[in-house]
């Protein structure tokens, strides 16, 4: 099995979810790209945390993550319940 070096922000997001007792894994095109020895353009994370739970976890850690995807200057859109 090959070991992959994920970007710091991805590792921080995975760790933060796991520290809050949620499962978190990298999925999607990034996994495909890594298997093809290509550089992923973005990373998707699947988790069993709800949107509300993720908002609560990440809302307190946005500055710590310090990435474009989780920048404190950007707004996070939370879908309204239908």
Phi, psi and omega in degrees: 000138179272141174266137180247141177263103179279152176302151181307318182296323179293314179298320178296317179295315178299313181297317181298317177296315181294324178295337178261021174066034174245154173278147179206129180220151174280134183224175169082210186300329179297319179295315178301312181300318180297320177294332178268011181057037175250156177277118178296146178271335177203169183231133176252141179239129174260140182213158175269004174285142177284168177301316180297318179294319178295319178301315180297316181295309187280335180302325180275351187237011186301314180295323180297322181291325172048058175222167177298320183291331183234041183285140179294339180279346181263149177274150174252123178274121177254119182296141176284145175295135181279000000 
